[in-house]
Amino acid sequence: MTKLRMFGAFGGVVCGLAGTAALLATQAPAKAGPPGQSEPVTPVITFDPTLAELPESMTADKNGNLYASNLSGAIQHLDPATHTFTTVATVPLPAGAALTGIKVGPDGLIYVASASFSPEPAGAFLWRVSPQTGAVEPFSPLDPAGFPNDLVFLDDGSLLLTDPFLALIYKIDTSGHATTFLANPLFAGNPAAPAFGIHEFGVDGIALDSNKTNLFVANVDFGRVIRIPLSGNDALTLHVVAEDPALIGIDGIAIDRRGTIFAAVDTQDRLATIDKQGAISVIAEGPPLQNPSSFAFGTSQDDKKTLYVANFAIVRFLGGQPANPGILSLPAQVPGLPLP
């Protein structure tokens, strides 16, 4: 598949996205919470954008392995110590589709979503990949009108998967059967002011807290973070934790052991935190950040206090500007939560 074919469906997004990002950059960084502690952001792995190496999402497994999903369909194993990566598998994506969220399941296999801006040919799938052999299989076909994005695993081996176009969260069991776990108007995007320009994006990033009693999701267009209890009297009731212009364009989220939420604010080249009281702090913005889209806390003894960031850089690349996609890192005061 040529690069032109591969990114044709995404090219129209960039014009609106670049303009929106410029507009948002003029807004106040945060109206709530104390100033955040700035953290140094360091490039650790560099990708080649001309080879379609644009990391949309990344993850870590419990053994310290780091993986990234690229728009091209490639899945890379990352080695920050040597600043290198190897491609472990390539998903056979339909024309116009791209990889989105990635996680390693409790079975040790990689699960990665794909999506497309067009329902034809269908590009909405969840794929299952062996990191040892590179074997790829479609695990769960999903509504082609949607845009499956980020995922998280539950204790029973099932997973929850967000869809920002359909404003819902899927639940997919261990056999690949998908049902609607939860749908809500607060999951919908904002067609009047879409953060990504050409199409509204709603519920996207997803993470669980330390006891897996609360689910947290982010809404891209509204800069909104929502808490959803999974048990108790208010189970599946939505609670807005934070909503702010500083978070518009929020993509992936991650949570540390203290309960602090980390937000990758894609369209504003910004990393922010949200504490348990909903106070927002900007911890990094501007270069070398270029459309940060996802996080992974290190899980080995050497990097458990390191937070890795997928530097998507898609706006620069498709806009013909200097693009520096890759993996960045910053120090974490508190380790991330155990995986998966």
N, C-alpha and C positions, 0 to 999 in steps of 0.2 A: 504494500500500500504506500503510495507516495505521501510526502509530508503535506502537500496541498490537499489531497483527498482527506487525509486524516484530520486536518484541522479546519476543513471547510465549514463545518457546522458551528465551529467555535469562533470563527473570524468575526462574525457580526456582533458578538458579545463585546469585543474589545473596544470599539468606538464609544459605546455608552459607558463601559466600565472605566476607561481612562478619564473621561470627562467627569464622571461621578466621583472618582477618587480625588481629582483635583479640587472639586467643590468641597468634599468632606474634609480635606486637609486644612481648609481655612477655618474650620469650626474649633471651638474650645476642646482641648483634649479630654477633659472630664469635669463634670459639674458636681460630682459626688465623691466623697472620700478624701483622705489625706493624700499628699503627693506620694507616688510610688518610688521605691528605691530603684534607681536606674541600674540596669545590669549590662555588662559588656556582652555583645553578641559577636561570635567568632565563626567564620566559615570553616567547616571541617571536611566537607566533600564537595567537589565541583562537578557539575554535569555539563554536557554539551547540548545546548538548546537546538543546534542544527540537526541533531540526531533524535529530536523529539524527546529528550531527556528532561521532562518537566514534572517534578514530583508533586502530585496532588495530595497525597496522604502518606503517612508513615506510622509505624508501630514497632513495638518491641515484644519479644516473648519472655517467659520467665527465666530462660537460660542465658539472657543477655544478647540475643540476636536482634539486630535491627533490620527492618525491611521498609522499602518505599514502593508505592505504586505510581507508575508514570502514565501520563496521558496517552502515551503510545501503545500501552498494553504490556509493557515490560515490568517485571517485578524484580527489584534489586535487593541483594543482601549487602548491607553497609558495614564498613569497618572504619570507624572514626580514628582508631589508633594509627592506621596506615594511610588514611585519607583516600581509601580506594573502595570500589564496589564491584560486585559481580552480578550478572543477570542470572537469576535462578529459573525463571520461566517467562514465557510470553503468552499472554491471553489472546486467542484468535478473535479479536473484536470485529463486529460488523462495521461497515463504512460509516464514518461519522460518530462512532461511539468512542468513549474514553474511560479509563479506569478512574474510580473515585476512592471511597474509603477502604481501608485494609486493616485486618486484625488477624492474630494467630489464635485459633480455637483451642479448647482444652484437649483436643485430640492431636495437637501438634501440627495440624494442617493450616494453610493460609486461606483465609476467606476474603475475597475482594469483590467489590461492587463495580458495575459499569453502568453508564448512562449515556443518553444522547438527547440532543435538543429536538430531534425529529422522531416520531413513533415508527417511521418506516425508513430503512429496515429496523426492526426492533433491536434496541441496544441495552434495555434494562434487564440486567441479570445479576445474580450473585454467583460467583465462581468459587470453586474449591481447588486448591493447588498444593501439590506436594513440594516442600522446600528441598527434599532430598533428591527426587527424580525429575522435578520440573513438570510432572504430569498435570494437565489442566482439564477440569470437567465443569460443565454448567451445573450448578447445584440447585438453583431456584430461579425459574423465569418469572419476571415481574411485569406489572402493567407497563406497556411500552409508552404510555402517555406520561409516565412519571420520570423521576430523575433520582434513583436510589443513590444514597450518599454515604453516610457514616454508620458504623455499627458497633455494638457492644454485646458481649456474651453474658448470659445468665448462668446460674449454678447448675441447672439441669442440662446444659449443653445447647439449649436453644439460644437464639440471638434476636436482638432488636435492631432494626434498620430504618433510618430516617428517609423520608422522601419529601424534599422541599417544594416540588411541583404539586404533589397531591395533598400536601398538608397533613401527613399522617406518619405514623410509626408502624412498620410491619413487625410481626413476630414470625420467625421462621424456625420450625422445629428441626430436630436432628435428621429428619428425612428430606428436608428441603421444602416442606409444605409451608406456604406463606398465608397468613391471615392478617387482618388489620388489628393491631394491638390497641391503638388509640388514635383518634382523629379529633381535631379541635380547631376552631377559628384562630386561636392564638398561634397555631402552627403555620398559618398561611403567610405568604409573602405580601409585598406591598406593590400592586400593579401601578399605583400612581407615582411611586418613586423607587424603582428597583435598584438595589445597590450594584448589581452587575449589569445594569443598563438595559439589556434587550429582553430580559425575562425576569419576573419576580422569583425570588428564592425565599422560602420560609424555613421550616425546621431543618437543621443541618447537623452541626456537631452534637455529639452525644457522649455521656460518661456516667459512671456510677460512683457513689460515695463509698467510704471505707467498709461499711457493713452491707453494701448493696441493698440498702433500704430506700434510698432515694435515687431517682434518675434525674439527670440534668441534661437539658437540650438547649441549643442556641437557635435563634431565629435571625437569619442573615439580614433581611431588609429592615427590620425594626431595631436591630442592635439589642436584642432581648435575650435574657437567660431565664429559663423556667425550671423550677424544681417540681418533680412529680413523685410523691410518696408511692411506694409499691405495696405497702401494707398499712394496716391501721384503719381508723375511722375515716380518714380522708384519703384513702387509697385512690390513685389515679385522678386526684384533684390537682389542677394546675396552680402553682404559686409563682408569680413573677418575682425573681430575685433581683434583677437589674434590667433597666432599659434606658439607653442613653445614646446620644449622637456619637460619643466616643467609641461605641461598639458597633455602629452600623457597618456591615460588611463582615461581621464575625463569622468565622468558618469553623475550624476545629477547636475543641476544648479539651483540657486535661485537668485532673484534680490531684493535689498532693495529699500527703498523710494528715496534714493539718486541716484540710477541707477547703483550701484556697483553690479557686477556679482560675485556670490560665486560659486566655482567649487569644486566638490568632485572628487579628482583624485584617483580613485579606486586602480589602480595597483601600485601606489607610496606611499600609506598611507599618503596622503597629502591633505590639504585644502588650496585653493588659492583664491585670489580675482583678478578681472580684472576691472579697472576703465574705464570711458568713453573714455579715450584716448588709451585704449588697454594696459596700463601698468599692469604687472603681479606682484603680491606680494604673497609670501607664508606666511600664517598666522598660520599654524600648520602642523606638520608632525611627524611621528613616534608614539610610544605608547602614549595613548591607542588606536590610530587609527589602524584599521585592515580592509582594503578594504572599506573605506567610499564610499557610493554609492548614497546617496540622502540627501536632506535637507527639513526642514520645519521651517519657522519662527513661533514663538508663536503668537497667535492671541488674547489671553485674556489680561486683564489689568495687570495681574501679570507677564506675560512672553513675552510681545510684543517686548522686547529687548533681547530675547533669540533665538538663532539659534540652532535647534536640528539637529542631524546628525544620519543617519542610519549606524551603524557599521556592515557591511555585513559579514566580517570575513570568507568568503567562502574558500579562499586559504588555510588558516590555518586548517580549519575543514577537508576539503577533502584531504589535504596533510598530515593529521595525526599529526598536530602540535597543541599546546595549542591555542584554539580559544575562543575569548571573544565577541561574537555577542551581540548587544544590541543597545540602544539609548544613544548617548552622547549629551552634550550641550556645548555651548560657548557663551560668551556675545556678543551682537550685538550693535554697536554704534548707528545704525539707524534701526528702525523697518522694517519688510518686507512689501511687497505690499499687499493691500487688496485681500481677496479671496471671491469667486472662481475667 
